Amino acid sequence: MLPTRLRRLPATALPGGLVLYTAATPRSRLLGLAGLPDMPAHAALLLPRCRSVHTLGMRFPLDLLFVGAELVEGVPPRRVVGRRGASAVVEARAGEGARFAAALSGWRRPDP
């Protein structure tokens, strides 16, 4: 089940039944996925104009796709990870990052 916090965000359908939710407001970026019990496998969170993230307050590990840089898999809670050259970060449940990377290859984010 998708947490209410994510259902309120703008969503973009991707190939393969994946959904990308965009956290563009200061509040949605601040809250992110912190405190959520889990993340559905088909959903991920996009943080535009972002090069680093923290996993403080996370209850599950993440795969972090740094758009324009690389995929970092299995990042546990209580870490800070960043990549120079990234234009955005996609946060997905651990083990799902490669699916989102494949779905996003060649995809251009619409301007907010």
Biopython code that builds the backbone (N, CA, C, O; Angstrom):
import numpy as np
from Bio.PDB.StructureBuilder import StructureBuilder

atoms = [
    (1, "MET", "N", (0.830, -1.184, 0.000)),
    (1, "MET", "CA", (0.000, 0.000, 0.000)),
    (1, "MET", "C", (0.878, 1.252, 0.000)),
    (1, "MET", "O", (1.880, 1.320, 0.712)),
    (2, "LEU", "N", (0.494, 2.223, -0.795)),
    (2, "LEU", "CA", (1.257, 3.451, -0.930)),
    (2, "LEU", "C", (0.952, 4.397, 0.232)),
    (2, "LEU", "O", (-0.213, 4.691, 0.499)),
    (3, "PRO", "N", (1.989, 4.876, 0.924)),
    (3, "PRO", "CA", (1.759, 5.815, 2.026)),
    (3, "PRO", "C", (1.066, 7.091, 1.549)),
    (3, "PRO", "O", (1.307, 7.554, 0.434)),
    (4, "THR", "N", (0.212, 7.649, 2.391)),
    (4, "THR", "CA", (-0.533, 8.868, 2.074)),
    (4, "THR", "C", (0.400, 9.993, 1.659)),
    (4, "THR", "O", (0.091, 10.752, 0.740)),
    (5, "ARG", "N", (1.526, 10.103, 2.322)),
    (5, "ARG", "CA", (2.493, 11.158, 2.021)),
    (5, "ARG", "C", (2.888, 11.140, 0.551)),
    (5, "ARG", "O", (3.044, 12.199, -0.057)),
    (6, "LEU", "N", (3.053, 9.949, -0.032)),
    (6, "LEU", "CA", (3.439, 9.852, -1.430)),
    (6, "LEU", "C", (2.266, 10.069, -2.364)),
    (6, "LEU", "O", (2.432, 10.650, -3.437)),
    (7, "ARG", "N", (1.080, 9.613, -1.978)),
    (7, "ARG", "CA", (-0.102, 9.780, -2.835)),
    (7, "ARG", "C", (-0.405, 11.241, -3.131)),
    (7, "ARG", "O", (-1.047, 11.548, -4.136)),
    (8, "ARG", "N", (0.040, 12.128, -2.283)),
    (8, "ARG", "CA", (-0.213, 13.566, -2.463)),
    (8, "ARG", "C", (0.752, 14.214, -3.450)),
    (8, "ARG", "O", (0.527, 15.349, -3.870)),
    (9, "LEU", "N", (1.806, 13.525, -3.822)),
    (9, "LEU", "CA", (2.837, 14.092, -4.700)),
    (9, "LEU", "C", (2.508, 13.857, -6.164)),
    (9, "LEU", "O", (1.810, 12.900, -6.500)),
    (10, "PRO", "N", (3.013, 14.735, -7.048)),
    (10, "PRO", "CA", (2.852, 14.498, -8.490)),
    (10, "PRO", "C", (3.507, 13.174, -8.871)),
    (10, "PRO", "O", (4.586, 12.841, -8.381)),
    (11, "ALA", "N", (2.850, 12.429, -9.744)),
    (11, "ALA", "CA", (3.355, 11.111, -10.136)),
    (11, "ALA", "C", (3.524, 11.030, -11.651)),
    (11, "ALA", "O", (2.762, 11.623, -12.414)),
    (12, "THR", "N", (4.542, 10.279, -12.062)),
    (12, "THR", "CA", (4.807, 10.031, -13.471)),
    (12, "THR", "C", (4.867, 8.529, -13.689)),
    (12, "THR", "O", (5.618, 7.832, -13.006)),
    (13, "ALA", "N", (4.085, 8.024, -14.633)),
    (13, "ALA", "CA", (4.111, 6.600, -14.972)),
    (13, "ALA", "C", (5.329, 6.320, -15.846)),
    (13, "ALA", "O", (5.614, 7.061, -16.787)),
    (14, "LEU", "N", (6.034, 5.255, -15.529)),
    (14, "LEU", "CA", (7.207, 4.829, -16.285)),
    (14, "LEU", "C", (6.939, 3.457, -16.886)),
    (14, "LEU", "O", (6.018, 2.765, -16.452)),
    (15, "PRO", "N", (7.722, 3.055, -17.869)),
    (15, "PRO", "CA", (7.550, 1.716, -18.445)),
    (15, "PRO", "C", (7.666, 0.629, -17.373)),
    (15, "PRO", "O", (8.366, 0.801, -16.375)),
    (16, "GLY", "N", (6.979, -0.479, -17.587)),
    (16, "GLY", "CA", (7.056, -1.606, -16.667)),
    (16, "GLY", "C", (6.175, -1.475, -15.442)),
    (16, "GLY", "O", (6.351, -2.210, -14.470)),
    (17, "GLY", "N", (5.216, -0.539, -15.476)),
    (17, "GLY", "CA", (4.319, -0.366, -14.341)),
    (17, "GLY", "C", (4.934, 0.372, -13.161)),
    (17, "GLY", "O", (4.380, 0.356, -12.062)),
    (18, "LEU", "N", (6.073, 1.018, -13.378)),
    (18, "LEU", "CA", (6.738, 1.774, -12.311)),
    (18, "LEU", "C", (6.140, 3.175, -12.220)),
    (18, "LEU", "O", (5.654, 3.723, -13.209)),
    (19, "VAL", "N", (6.186, 3.742, -11.020)),
    (19, "VAL", "CA", (5.671, 5.092, -10.792)),
    (19, "VAL", "C", (6.739, 5.899, -10.064)),
    (19, "VAL", "O", (7.329, 5.437, -9.087)),
    (20, "LEU", "N", (6.974, 7.108, -10.556)),
    (20, "LEU", "CA", (7.951, 8.004, -9.968)),
    (20, "LEU", "C", (7.216, 9.193, -9.362)),
    (20, "LEU", "O", (6.557, 9.948, -10.076)),
    (21, "TYR", "N", (7.328, 9.359, -8.051)),
    (21, "TYR", "CA", (6.707, 10.472, -7.336)),
    (21, "TYR", "C", (7.758, 11.559, -7.172)),
    (21, "TYR", "O", (8.913, 11.267, -6.864)),
    (22, "THR", "N", (7.364, 12.812, -7.378)),
    (22, "THR", "CA", (8.317, 13.922, -7.341)),
    (22, "THR", "C", (8.138, 14.752, -6.080)),
    (22, "THR", "O", (7.047, 15.247, -5.794)),
    (23, "ALA", "N", (9.224, 14.897, -5.333)),
    (23, "ALA", "CA", (9.243, 15.734, -4.138)),
    (23, "ALA", "C", (9.903, 17.059, -4.517)),
    (23, "ALA", "O", (11.126, 17.189, -4.477)),
    (24, "ALA", "N", (9.079, 18.036, -4.883)),
    (24, "ALA", "CA", (9.608, 19.315, -5.360)),
    (24, "ALA", "C", (9.468, 20.434, -4.334)),
    (24, "ALA", "O", (10.179, 21.435, -4.423)),
    (25, "THR", "N", (8.572, 20.288, -3.367)),
    (25, "THR", "CA", (8.378, 21.343, -2.372)),
    (25, "THR", "C", (9.362, 21.148, -1.218)),
    (25, "THR", "O", (9.818, 20.029, -0.981)),
    (26, "PRO", "N", (9.691, 22.216, -0.503)),
    (26, "PRO", "CA", (10.611, 22.067, 0.629)),
    (26, "PRO", "C", (10.128, 21.028, 1.652)),
    (26, "PRO", "O", (10.932, 20.255, 2.174)),
    (27, "ARG", "N", (8.830, 21.010, 1.937)),
    (27, "ARG", "CA", (8.309, 20.054, 2.927)),
    (27, "ARG", "C", (8.424, 18.615, 2.428)),
    (27, "ARG", "O", (8.855, 17.737, 3.176)),
    (28, "SER", "N", (8.046, 18.364, 1.175)),
    (28, "SER", "CA", (8.113, 16.993, 0.663)),
    (28, "SER", "C", (9.558, 16.516, 0.554)),
    (28, "SER", "O", (9.835, 15.331, 0.739)),
    (29, "ARG", "N", (10.467, 17.416, 0.259)),
    (29, "ARG", "CA", (11.886, 17.060, 0.193)),
    (29, "ARG", "C", (12.435, 16.771, 1.586)),
    (29, "ARG", "O", (13.225, 15.845, 1.769)),
    (30, "LEU", "N", (12.013, 17.567, 2.564)),
    (30, "LEU", "CA", (12.474, 17.377, 3.941)),
    (30, "LEU", "C", (12.004, 16.032, 4.492)),
    (30, "LEU", "O", (12.788, 15.295, 5.090)),
    (31, "LEU", "N", (10.724, 15.713, 4.290)),
    (31, "LEU", "CA", (10.175, 14.458, 4.803)),
    (31, "LEU", "C", (10.666, 13.257, 4.015)),
    (31, "LEU", "O", (11.017, 12.231, 4.599)),
    (32, "GLY", "N", (10.693, 13.376, 2.696)),
    (32, "GLY", "CA", (11.156, 12.271, 1.855)),
    (32, "GLY", "C", (10.507, 10.965, 2.229)),
    (32, "GLY", "O", (9.283, 10.883, 2.326)),
    (33, "LEU", "N", (11.309, 9.945, 2.439)),
    (33, "LEU", "CA", (10.807, 8.620, 2.808)),
    (33, "LEU", "C", (11.045, 8.302, 4.283)),
    (33, "LEU", "O", (10.741, 7.199, 4.736)),
    (34, "ALA", "N", (11.584, 9.257, 5.028)),
    (34, "ALA", "CA", (11.907, 9.035, 6.437)),
    (34, "ALA", "C", (10.668, 8.644, 7.234)),
    (34, "ALA", "O", (9.597, 9.231, 7.082)),
    (35, "GLY", "N", (10.841, 7.653, 8.074)),
    (35, "GLY", "CA", (9.781, 7.219, 8.967)),
    (35, "GLY", "C", (8.759, 6.277, 8.362)),
    (35, "GLY", "O", (7.941, 5.712, 9.088)),
    (36, "LEU", "N", (8.786, 6.094, 7.039)),
    (36, "LEU", "CA", (7.830, 5.187, 6.417)),
    (36, "LEU", "C", (8.220, 3.740, 6.728)),
    (36, "LEU", "O", (9.409, 3.428, 6.795)),
    (37, "PRO", "N", (7.241, 2.855, 6.918)),
    (37, "PRO", "CA", (7.574, 1.472, 7.253)),
    (37, "PRO", "C", (8.180, 0.690, 6.089)),
    (37, "PRO", "O", (8.970, -0.229, 6.307)),
    (38, "ASP", "N", (7.819, 1.046, 4.860)),
    (38, "ASP", "CA", (8.328, 0.349, 3.673)),
    (38, "ASP", "C", (7.963, 1.170, 2.439)),
    (38, "ASP", "O", (7.243, 2.164, 2.529)),
    (39, "MET", "N", (8.464, 0.741, 1.305)),
    (39, "MET", "CA", (8.193, 1.392, 0.034)),
    (39, "MET", "C", (7.764, 0.315, -0.946)),
    (39, "MET", "O", (8.451, -0.698, -1.072)),
    (40, "PRO", "N", (6.638, 0.502, -1.652)),
    (40, "PRO", "CA", (6.248, -0.501, -2.651)),
    (40, "PRO", "C", (7.324, -0.638, -3.725)),
    (40, "PRO", "O", (7.998, 0.331, -4.074)),
    (41, "ALA", "N", (7.474, -1.852, -4.241)),
    (41, "ALA", "CA", (8.511, -2.130, -5.233)),
    (41, "ALA", "C", (8.320, -1.329, -6.511)),
    (41, "ALA", "O", (9.298, -1.044, -7.202)),
    (42, "HIS", "N", (7.099, -0.961, -6.842)),
    (42, "HIS", "CA", (6.826, -0.261, -8.107)),
    (42, "HIS", "C", (6.956, 1.256, -7.986)),
    (42, "HIS", "O", (6.754, 1.965, -8.972)),
    (43, "ALA", "N", (7.288, 1.767, -6.804)),
    (43, "ALA", "CA", (7.306, 3.218, -6.572)),
    (43, "ALA", "C", (8.694, 3.697, -6.166)),
    (43, "ALA", "O", (9.455, 2.975, -5.521)),
    (44, "ALA", "N", (9.009, 4.938, -6.560)),
    (44, "ALA", "CA", (10.258, 5.581, -6.162)),
    (44, "ALA", "C", (10.007, 7.074, -6.007)),
    (44, "ALA", "O", (9.000, 7.600, -6.482)),
    (45, "LEU", "N", (10.925, 7.741, -5.340)),
    (45, "LEU", "CA", (10.809, 9.168, -5.082)),
    (45, "LEU", "C", (11.918, 9.916, -5.811)),
    (45, "LEU", "O", (13.096, 9.596, -5.647)),
    (46, "LEU", "N", (11.551, 10.907, -6.613)),
    (46, "LEU", "CA", (12.502, 11.752, -7.324)),
    (46, "LEU", "C", (12.727, 13.041, -6.548)),
    (46, "LEU", "O", (11.777, 13.735, -6.186)),
    (47, "LEU", "N", (13.980, 13.350, -6.301)),
    (47, "LEU", "CA", (14.376, 14.612, -5.673)),
    (47, "LEU", "C", (15.114, 15.429, -6.729)),
    (47, "LEU", "O", (16.311, 15.231, -6.941)),
    (48, "PRO", "N", (14.404, 16.355, -7.401)),
    (48, "PRO", "CA", (15.068, 17.151, -8.446)),
    (48, "PRO", "C", (16.099, 18.107, -7.855)),
    (48, "PRO", "O", (16.025, 18.486, -6.686)),
    (49, "ARG", "N", (17.063, 18.487, -8.696)),
    (49, "ARG", "CA", (18.106, 19.440, -8.296)),
    (49, "ARG", "C", (18.763, 19.019, -6.980)),
    (49, "ARG", "O", (18.837, 19.801, -6.032)),
    (50, "CYS", "N", (19.234, 17.788, -6.938)),
    (50, "CYS", "CA", (19.787, 17.221, -5.709)),
    (50, "CYS", "C", (21.006, 16.376, -6.054)),
    (50, "CYS", "O", (20.987, 15.614, -7.021)),
    (51, "ARG", "N", (22.069, 16.511, -5.259)),
    (51, "ARG", "CA", (23.278, 15.723, -5.476)),
    (51, "ARG", "C", (23.643, 14.837, -4.297)),
    (51, "ARG", "O", (24.533, 13.993, -4.403)),
    (52, "SER", "N", (22.952, 15.027, -3.163)),
    (52, "SER", "CA", (23.243, 14.192, -2.002)),
    (52, "SER", "C", (21.981, 14.013, -1.166)),
    (52, "SER", "O", (21.096, 14.868, -1.154)),
    (53, "VAL", "N", (21.922, 12.890, -0.473)),
    (53, "VAL", "CA", (20.775, 12.581, 0.383)),
    (53, "VAL", "C", (21.280, 11.942, 1.668)),
    (53, "VAL", "O", (22.414, 11.469, 1.746)),
    (54, "HIS", "N", (20.415, 11.939, 2.667)),
    (54, "HIS", "CA", (20.721, 11.217, 3.904)),
    (54, "HIS", "C", (19.637, 10.172, 4.113)),
    (54, "HIS", "O", (18.523, 10.305, 3.607)),
    (55, "THR", "N", (19.973, 9.142, 4.856)),
    (55, "THR", "CA", (18.993, 8.106, 5.177)),
    (55, "THR", "C", (18.700, 8.090, 6.674)),
    (55, "THR", "O", (18.362, 7.053, 7.244)),
    (56, "LEU", "N", (18.835, 9.249, 7.294)),
    (56, "LEU", "CA", (18.493, 9.377, 8.707)),
    (56, "LEU", "C", (16.981, 9.233, 8.856)),
    (56, "LEU", "O", (16.224, 9.832, 8.092)),
    (57, "GLY", "N", (16.548, 8.461, 9.809)),
    (57, "GLY", "CA", (15.119, 8.259, 10.019)),
    (57, "GLY", "C", (14.517, 7.195, 9.116)),
    (57, "GLY", "O", (13.311, 6.952, 9.167)),
    (58, "MET", "N", (15.340, 6.555, 8.290)),
    (58, "MET", "CA", (14.840, 5.504, 7.400)),
    (58, "MET", "C", (14.676, 4.206, 8.181)),
    (58, "MET", "O", (15.415, 3.929, 9.125)),
    (59, "ARG", "N", (13.687, 3.418, 7.761)),
    (59, "ARG", "CA", (13.442, 2.120, 8.392)),
    (59, "ARG", "C", (13.800, 0.956, 7.475)),
    (59, "ARG", "O", (13.661, -0.206, 7.858)),
    (60, "PHE", "N", (14.261, 1.266, 6.264)),
    (60, "PHE", "CA", (14.609, 0.218, 5.305)),
    (60, "PHE", "C", (15.733, 0.745, 4.417)),
    (60, "PHE", "O", (15.870, 1.958, 4.256)),
    (61, "PRO", "N", (16.537, -0.146, 3.838)),
    (61, "PRO", "CA", (17.619, 0.298, 2.953)),
    (61, "PRO", "C", (17.087, 0.774, 1.605)),
    (61, "PRO", "O", (15.995, 0.399, 1.179)),
    (62, "LEU", "N", (17.885, 1.607, 0.950)),
    (62, "LEU", "CA", (17.496, 2.207, -0.327)),
    (62, "LEU", "C", (18.518, 1.923, -1.412)),
    (62, "LEU", "O", (19.698, 1.702, -1.140)),
    (63, "ASP", "N", (18.036, 1.934, -2.654)),
    (63, "ASP", "CA", (18.898, 2.070, -3.816)),
    (63, "ASP", "C", (18.779, 3.527, -4.237)),
    (63, "ASP", "O", (17.670, 4.050, -4.348)),
    (64, "LEU", "N", (19.897, 4.178, -4.468)),
    (64, "LEU", "CA", (19.908, 5.595, -4.844)),
    (64, "LEU", "C", (20.443, 5.733, -6.266)),
    (64, "LEU", "O", (21.591, 5.391, -6.548)),
    (65, "LEU", "N", (19.604, 6.234, -7.144)),
    (65, "LEU", "CA", (20.007, 6.473, -8.527)),
    (65, "LEU", "C", (20.327, 7.959, -8.660)),
    (65, "LEU", "O", (19.430, 8.802, -8.664)),
    (66, "PHE", "N", (21.600, 8.262, -8.767)),
    (66, "PHE", "CA", (22.038, 9.638, -8.959)),
    (66, "PHE", "C", (21.992, 9.909, -10.457)),
    (66, "PHE", "O", (22.852, 9.437, -11.200)),
    (67, "VAL", "N", (20.985, 10.672, -10.908)),
    (67, "VAL", "CA", (20.755, 10.920, -12.321)),
    (67, "VAL", "C", (21.956, 11.675, -12.893)),
    (67, "VAL", "O", (22.324, 12.744, -12.404)),
    (68, "GLY", "N", (22.552, 11.107, -13.923)),
    (68, "GLY", "CA", (23.741, 11.691, -14.538)),
    (68, "GLY", "C", (25.024, 11.205, -13.897)),
    (68, "GLY", "O", (26.110, 11.609, -14.315)),
    (69, "ALA", "N", (24.928, 10.350, -12.895)),
    (69, "ALA", "CA", (26.131, 9.860, -12.218)),
    (69, "ALA", "C", (26.113, 8.334, -12.125)),
    (69, "ALA", "O", (26.673, 7.667, -12.996)),
    (70, "GLU", "N", (25.488, 7.764, -11.095)),
    (70, "GLU", "CA", (25.532, 6.315, -10.920)),
    (70, "GLU", "C", (24.432, 5.820, -9.993)),
    (70, "GLU", "O", (23.720, 6.605, -9.366)),
    (71, "LEU", "N", (24.310, 4.494, -9.922)),
    (71, "LEU", "CA", (23.384, 3.821, -9.026)),
    (71, "LEU", "C", (24.169, 3.306, -7.830)),
    (71, "LEU", "O", (25.181, 2.624, -7.992)),
    (72, "VAL", "N", (23.705, 3.630, -6.634)),
    (72, "VAL", "CA", (24.316, 3.121, -5.404)),
    (72, "VAL", "C", (23.277, 2.220, -4.749)),
    (72, "VAL", "O", (22.198, 2.679, -4.375)),
    (73, "GLU", "N", (23.601, 0.949, -4.614)),
    (73, "GLU", "CA", (22.621, -0.025, -4.143)),
    (73, "GLU", "C", (22.795, -0.357, -2.666)),
    (73, "GLU", "O", (23.904, -0.354, -2.133)),
    (74, "GLY", "N", (21.655, -0.647, -2.015)),
    (74, "GLY", "CA", (21.649, -1.147, -0.645)),
    (74, "GLY", "C", (22.193, -0.197, 0.402)),
    (74, "GLY", "O", (22.946, -0.615, 1.282)),
    (75, "VAL", "N", (21.827, 1.068, 0.325)),
    (75, "VAL", "CA", (22.303, 2.050, 1.313)),
    (75, "VAL", "C", (21.481, 1.882, 2.594)),
    (75, "VAL", "O", (20.264, 2.067, 2.570)),
    (76, "PRO", "N", (22.122, 1.537, 3.703)),
    (76, "PRO", "CA", (21.383, 1.322, 4.942)),
    (76, "PRO", "C", (20.985, 2.644, 5.606)),
    (76, "PRO", "O", (21.470, 3.708, 5.221)),
    (77, "PRO", "N", (20.099, 2.568, 6.607)),
    (77, "PRO", "CA", (19.734, 3.785, 7.354)),
    (77, "PRO", "C", (20.952, 4.445, 8.005)),
    (77, "PRO", "O", (21.981, 3.808, 8.229)),
    (78, "ARG", "N", (20.806, 5.728, 8.299)),
    (78, "ARG", "CA", (21.811, 6.545, 8.992)),
    (78, "ARG", "C", (23.100, 6.737, 8.192)),
    (78, "ARG", "O", (24.202, 6.626, 8.727)),
    (79, "ARG", "N", (22.938, 7.028, 6.899)),
    (79, "ARG", "CA", (24.085, 7.312, 6.039)),
    (79, "ARG", "C", (23.851, 8.614, 5.279)),
    (79, "ARG", "O", (22.714, 9.061, 5.130)),
    (80, "VAL", "N", (24.937, 9.216, 4.801)),
    (80, "VAL", "CA", (24.873, 10.370, 3.904)),
    (80, "VAL", "C", (25.637, 9.973, 2.650)),
    (80, "VAL", "O", (26.787, 9.542, 2.725)),
    (81, "VAL", "N", (24.987, 10.123, 1.489)),
    (81, "VAL", "CA", (25.598, 9.707, 0.227)),
    (81, "VAL", "C", (25.382, 10.808, -0.800)),
    (81, "VAL", "O", (24.289, 11.367, -0.896)),
    (82, "GLY", "N", (26.412, 11.115, -1.560)),
    (82, "GLY", "CA", (26.300, 12.117, -2.611)),
    (82, "GLY", "C", (27.193, 11.775, -3.789)),
    (82, "GLY", "O", (28.136, 10.993, -3.672)),
    (83, "ARG", "N", (26.878, 12.372, -4.918)),
    (83, "ARG", "CA", (27.686, 12.184, -6.127)),
    (83, "ARG", "C", (27.761, 13.496, -6.888)),
    (83, "ARG", "O", (26.737, 14.089, -7.227)),
    (84, "ARG", "N", (28.977, 13.944, -7.152)),
    (84, "ARG", "CA", (29.162, 15.129, -7.994)),
    (84, "ARG", "C", (28.647, 14.814, -9.381)),
    (84, "ARG", "O", (28.744, 13.678, -9.846)),
    (85, "GLY", "N", (28.109, 15.804, -10.032)),
    (85, "GLY", "CA", (27.641, 15.620, -11.394)),
    (85, "GLY", "C", (26.204, 15.142, -11.494)),
    (85, "GLY", "O", (25.637, 15.116, -12.586)),
    (86, "ALA", "N", (25.605, 14.763, -10.371)),
    (86, "ALA", "CA", (24.210, 14.318, -10.402)),
    (86, "ALA", "C", (23.292, 15.531, -10.520)),
    (86, "ALA", "O", (23.554, 16.579, -9.930)),
    (87, "SER", "N", (22.221, 15.379, -11.284)),
    (87, "SER", "CA", (21.251, 16.468, -11.427)),
    (87, "SER", "C", (20.005, 16.226, -10.586)),
    (87, "SER", "O", (19.220, 17.145, -10.353)),
    (88, "ALA", "N", (19.825, 14.992, -10.132)),
    (88, "ALA", "CA", (18.672, 14.618, -9.310)),
    (88, "ALA", "C", (18.982, 13.263, -8.684)),
    (88, "ALA", "O", (19.938, 12.589, -9.068)),
    (89, "VAL", "N", (18.154, 12.875, -7.709)),
    (89, "VAL", "CA", (18.304, 11.567, -7.065)),
    (89, "VAL", "C", (16.952, 10.871, -7.061)),
    (89, "VAL", "O", (15.925, 11.478, -6.760)),
    (90, "VAL", "N", (16.972, 9.586, -7.402)),
    (90, "VAL", "CA", (15.782, 8.746, -7.311)),
    (90, "VAL", "C", (16.016, 7.768, -6.169)),
    (90, "VAL", "O", (16.991, 7.016, -6.175)),
    (91, "GLU", "N", (15.117, 7.782, -5.187)),
    (91, "GLU", "CA", (15.194, 6.872, -4.052)),
    (91, "GLU", "C", (14.188, 5.746, -4.244)),
    (91, "GLU", "O", (12.991, 5.993, -4.388)),
    (92, "ALA", "N", (14.679, 4.506, -4.246)),
    (92, "ALA", "CA", (13.820, 3.330, -4.414)),
    (92, "ALA", "C", (14.172, 2.315, -3.332)),
    (92, "ALA", "O", (15.260, 2.348, -2.757)),
    (93, "ARG", "N", (13.242, 1.428, -3.072)),
    (93, "ARG", "CA", (13.496, 0.347, -2.119)),
    (93, "ARG", "C", (14.689, -0.470, -2.611)),
    (93, "ARG", "O", (14.837, -0.689, -3.813)),
    (94, "ALA", "N", (15.537, -0.920, -1.691)),
    (94, "ALA", "CA", (16.718, -1.706, -2.055)),
    (94, "ALA", "C", (16.321, -2.888, -2.930)),
    (94, "ALA", "O", (15.356, -3.595, -2.638)),
    (95, "GLY", "N", (17.069, -3.092, -3.996)),
    (95, "GLY", "CA", (16.813, -4.165, -4.935)),
    (95, "GLY", "C", (16.006, -3.729, -6.144)),
    (95, "GLY", "O", (15.866, -4.492, -7.100)),
    (96, "GLU", "N", (15.473, -2.512, -6.119)),
    (96, "GLU", "CA", (14.633, -2.019, -7.213)),
    (96, "GLU", "C", (15.312, -0.933, -8.046)),
    (96, "GLU", "O", (14.766, -0.524, -9.070)),
    (97, "GLY", "N", (16.459, -0.466, -7.643)),
    (97, "GLY", "CA", (17.131, 0.630, -8.327)),
    (97, "GLY", "C", (17.453, 0.355, -9.785)),
    (97, "GLY", "O", (17.318, 1.242, -10.628)),
    (98, "ALA", "N", (17.877, -0.866, -10.092)),
    (98, "ALA", "CA", (18.227, -1.202, -11.476)),
    (98, "ALA", "C", (17.000, -1.130, -12.390)),
    (98, "ALA", "O", (17.113, -0.716, -13.543)),
    (99, "ARG", "N", (15.833, -1.530, -11.882)),
    (99, "ARG", "CA", (14.595, -1.436, -12.678)),
    (99, "ARG", "C", (14.289, 0.019, -13.013)),
    (99, "ARG", "O", (13.909, 0.335, -14.140)),
    (100, "PHE", "N", (14.455, 0.909, -12.029)),
    (100, "PHE", "CA", (14.192, 2.325, -12.267)),
    (100, "PHE", "C", (15.249, 2.923, -13.177)),
    (100, "PHE", "O", (14.925, 3.763, -14.016)),
    (101, "ALA", "N", (16.493, 2.518, -13.038)),
    (101, "ALA", "CA", (17.557, 3.015, -13.925)),
    (101, "ALA", "C", (17.245, 2.646, -15.369)),
    (101, "ALA", "O", (17.397, 3.474, -16.267)),
    (102, "ALA", "N", (16.810, 1.413, -15.599)),
    (102, "ALA", "CA", (16.474, 0.969, -16.957)),
    (102, "ALA", "C", (15.271, 1.742, -17.497)),
    (102, "ALA", "O", (15.264, 2.148, -18.659)),
    (103, "ALA", "N", (14.259, 1.945, -16.657)),
    (103, "ALA", "CA", (13.050, 2.655, -17.092)),
    (103, "ALA", "C", (13.344, 4.127, -17.386)),
    (103, "ALA", "O", (12.699, 4.736, -18.239)),
    (104, "LEU", "N", (14.309, 4.685, -16.683)),
    (104, "LEU", "CA", (14.621, 6.108, -16.842)),
    (104, "LEU", "C", (15.681, 6.379, -17.905)),
    (104, "LEU", "O", (15.915, 7.539, -18.248)),
    (105, "SER", "N", (16.322, 5.355, -18.430)),
    (105, "SER", "CA", (17.339, 5.604, -19.452)),
    (105, "SER", "C", (16.677, 6.242, -20.662)),
    (105, "SER", "O", (15.738, 5.690, -21.234)),
    (106, "GLY", "N", (17.163, 7.379, -21.036)),
    (106, "GLY", "CA", (16.593, 8.111, -22.166)),
    (106, "GLY", "C", (15.385, 8.958, -21.805)),
    (106, "GLY", "O", (14.868, 9.683, -22.655)),
    (107, "TRP", "N", (14.924, 8.883, -20.564)),
    (107, "TRP", "CA", (13.761, 9.662, -20.127)),
    (107, "TRP", "C", (14.216, 11.043, -19.686)),
    (107, "TRP", "O", (15.251, 11.189, -19.037)),
    (108, "ARG", "N", (13.442, 12.044, -20.041)),
    (108, "ARG", "CA", (13.727, 13.417, -19.607)),
    (108, "ARG", "C", (12.611, 13.864, -18.690)),
    (108, "ARG", "O", (11.431, 13.772, -19.031)),
    (109, "ARG", "N", (13.001, 14.354, -17.511)),
    (109, "ARG", "CA", (12.025, 14.844, -16.549)),
    (109, "ARG", "C", (11.390, 16.113, -17.081)),
    (109, "ARG", "O", (12.099, 17.026, -17.506)),
    (110, "PRO", "N", (10.042, 16.188, -17.067)),
    (110, "PRO", "CA", (9.394, 17.439, -17.485)),
    (110, "PRO", "C", (9.736, 18.556, -16.506)),
    (110, "PRO", "O", (9.901, 18.314, -15.310)),
    (111, "ASP", "N", (9.839, 19.770, -17.013)),
    (111, "ASP", "CA", (10.125, 20.906, -16.132)),
    (111, "ASP", "C", (8.936, 21.137, -15.210)),
    (111, "ASP", "O", (7.786, 21.117, -15.649)),
    (112, "PRO", "N", (9.228, 21.364, -13.893)),
    (112, "PRO", "CA", (8.115, 21.587, -12.946)),
    (112, "PRO", "C", (7.441, 22.915, -13.144)),
    (112, "PRO", "O", (6.495, 23.240, -12.427)),
]
sb = StructureBuilder()
sb.init_structure("model")
sb.init_model(0)
sb.init_chain("A")
sb.init_seg("    ")
for serial, (resi, resn, name, xyz) in enumerate(atoms, 1):
    if name == "N":
        sb.init_residue(resn, " ", resi, " ")
    sb.init_atom(name, np.array(xyz, "f"), 0.0, 1.0, " ", f" {name:<3s}", serial, name[0])
structure = sb.get_structure()
